[in-house]
Amino acid sequence: MALPALKPNQLRPPAEPAKALARPRLLQRLASSAEAGCFTLLQAPLGYGKSTLLGQFARTQSGRCAWLRLTPAENQPLSLLTHLHAALGLPADHRATADAEGLWSEIQRYLESAGEPLTLLLDDLQLLSSPSACQYLEQLLHFPPPALLLLAASEGPPRLPLAHLRRDARLTLIDAHELALDSEETRQLAAAREVHLSADAVYQLRAGSEGWISGVLFWLDAYREAATNGQPPTDLRPITGQAYAHARQFLEEERLRRLKPALLGFLERTSVVQVFDAALAGELDGGAEAGEAIRQLRRLDLFIEERAGQRGEYRYHPVLRNSLYQRLQQRDPQRLRQLHRQAANWLLEQRRFAEAIYQFGRARDLDAVLSIVDRHAFDLLREGQVNALVDFLGEVAGHAGSDSFTLAVTEASTIIVTNDVAQTCQCIRRLQGLLRRQGAPRHPQRVQQTIAFLRSRLAYLGGNLAHGLEVTGRALQRFPQHNAASSVLHFDRASCLAALGRLDEARGEAELALGELQGFGLSGFTNLPQLLLGQIELAQGRGEAAWQRFLAMDSQPQASTAGSFYALFPHLGKGLVLLQANQLEQARQCLDQAERVALDFPHCAALAWVFHHQACLYWAQGETRQARTRWDEVRRMASQYRLFTLYRQAGAWRARLAVREDDQEFLLGWLEEWHWCFRHYGEHLQPEEWLAYAWVQRHLGQHAKAGQILADLREQVQAQGNHRLLLDVLLLEAGLAQDRGAHAEALGSLEQALQLASRHALGQLLQYEGDDQLESLRQLLLPQTRAQLGLVEPAPPRERLNALFRRLLAGRETAASALIVPLSRRELDVLQRMARGQTNQQIADALFISLSTVKTHINHLFRKLDVVDRDGALRSARELDLLD
């Protein structure tokens, strides 16, 4: 049998792209997965940088590394084994036998005998489909050689059994969401391509591309072409259109022209809707095989995503959807309008009103749109598809019949979630104008309540919190009618109270609003008071209650409906709980999901709020540069959209960071803002602002003033059970005591902070300023220190402290101190020998200690690492980098 031709270009990684983007977080993820013995699979559509990332990883490896890019030819076992044999660097003359089983035997012997780690990277794994070829890789997955580290990239799921790997925790799957560029990476890639974008341009690019790397590169290329004479373009719409044109050509060349006509037609017809299930796809396609078509698209990984929810919905990436839509529009515009109308009628029958509005709007049937809004305004708000409503309200402006109380009240209801200050002011003027021109509406109290909650929302967003309480108090007394508008007034009141630190009153108002809204059936908007209640629970140290609340929100159908604004809040809430619990990587993932949802809606809706919490996370992770940049961006956005409550809250955190970094320029500007607020609002400032002001006064040497502020603040937060803020107060008290040389007093404040953090699982004890106190906190755990201070309460259990803080310390401490309660030298010796597989008796013999002493050390290890067995101890030790 003739030996298959060996193609050398399949045996090397792709060349590093010019000005490639470094992705250290993903590279670390690959390294950690490989070290843990997992099969690492990068699974995403084309253009997400899978091959580039694998190539970058290959170039970071110091040991043996083999690369194999698969082609359809490798479905012949002999071709696969020939190339694998060559990739591993085995002798070329051995391949002359042209014997598949002989090659496989030699490959297996080589892998089994490898003494050092050997990394094998497989690219384009989706092209391997024949069972006769797949069986060899299946053997490597089922019975992996000890030294083999296996990584692969695939478009769509490979034809390999992976369930057993998932069961055994030996599978790391990195999908399109993780490979997508975030905002900071988008900015870095633009800078590497010598394109300097404004913040708004970055967000528009991120939202339009959803982080698809190829789409971002096409956009940057179009931007460079438009930037004549070095002047940045002012209108980004032509650039986006040009980028879409480049992407359409790319998708046409690389994928669409290779599809069968029936499948391509299915793609085109279903591109008229933003999301679809099998029933809607069948309606548009006119056939009964929609389910099979969807399965084919998922196997091909053709930019189709299944959305979480109860309906089994799917969506296309916006770039693919735009390409398909343009194909159909250019070829048959009449058919396109017919499909929009067909989709609208089907959605209307399913009572999916916001989507039906969008489709009727695309079909240019505004009369049908107005009819839906007039009859189903309440249902529209429940669906939470805010963008569809805002777009619709813009389109019908000036249209006959659009000047009505119903539309004005509907617009007001969208403002509750968009937080658009300019639109709020405009809506108040419109309602007042309608009252003057048309007299009394059908429900006059409802209109007056609507105007009141718009004003109270303005007061809350603008930072005039005491005025917000006055507006809501007067309106609730003057218009006692119970309806959704009065419930929103209670929610606005709760928001102002919570911002002022009056947590108990805020909780009562928020619970009242939530109960009424649930009674009215508004199950979408209820996520807003749910989030507020969860934040209050976190502040009061009830993290488990907050977690259960956010889990329940996430399980609601409205929370997972595709395109729903309300889907943001469970992600944000879970991120805040995980941040407080020091599970920082999981918190990052939740906040990233919240950011993705926010990008689909106007910036002032939620993006700036998500960015604020991301900045807190960056600081907790020790990434202060990113935190500073993110808070500066929050303040820019908040100022642009007049969200001054957020502006001031982000400024307070930014000032605390500026104290840490001795950023005098920022502090001088912030102090001017603080004094302006104090002159206008008096004592009615946010507790975070008072705390930051105290930190700044200490920084400026005004210790007496800082101490007085802390005394007043401590009284307030203790009365409200605000344990999280009390913890920060105690840390600053400790700092002031240290400045006076009162070492015992400082340790006393730290002892209160330590007990508080342990009792309520407050992970921020060591996240921000408190990480400077780590050594003092460790000293507090020593029996002799506690005896000297006369502390009666026992020290918090060591395993509890390590469980709460070890993930945080692992990223910034040396191996010897990666625990708040470090391992002793003997415990480290025992741990190292456990990692080598020694039994208890072998450890005792090697260290010349008794078997019972070894067991004692191992029990101490288990407690400090918060594990129950050897496997758990070794996993934790690797995570904390405690092993040689």
Secondary structure by P-SEA (a helix, b strand, c coil): cccccccccccccccccccccccaaaaaaaaaaaaaccccccccccccaaaaaaaaaaaacccbbbbbbbccccccaaaaaaaaaaaacccccccccccaaaaaaaaaaaaaacccbbbbbbcccccccccccaaaaaaaaacccccbbbbbccccccccccaaaaaaccccccccccccccaaaaaaaaaaacccccaaaaaaaaaaaccaaaaaaaaaaaaaaacccccccccaaaaaaaaaaaaaaaaaacccccccaaaaaaaaaacccccccaaaaaaaacccaaaaaaaaaaaacccccccccccccccccaaaaaaaaaaaaaccaaaaaaaaaaaaaaaaaacccaaaaaaaaaacaaaaaaaaaaccaaaaaaacaaaaaaaaaaaaccccccccaaaaaaaaaaaaccccaaaaaaaaaaaaaaaaaccccccaaaaaaaaaaaaaaaaaaacaaaaaaaaaaaaaaacccccaaaaaaaaaaaaaaaaacccaaaaaaaaaaaaaaaaacccccaaaaaaaaaaaaaaacaaaaaaaaaaaaaaccccccccccaaaaaaaaaaaaaaaacaaaaaaaaaaaaaaaaaaccccccaaaaaaaaaaaaaaacaaaaaaaaaaaaaaaaaaacaaaaaaaaaaaaaaaaaaacaaaaaaaaaaaaaaaaaaccccccaaaaaaaaaaaaaacaaaaaaaaaaaaaaaaaaacaaaaaaaaaaaaaaaaaaacaaaaaaaaaaaaaaaaaaaccccccccccccaaaaaaaaacaaaaaaaccccccccaaaaaaaccccccccccccccccccccaaaaaaaaaaaacccaaaaaaaacccaaaaaaaaaaaaaaaccccaaaaaaaaaaacccc
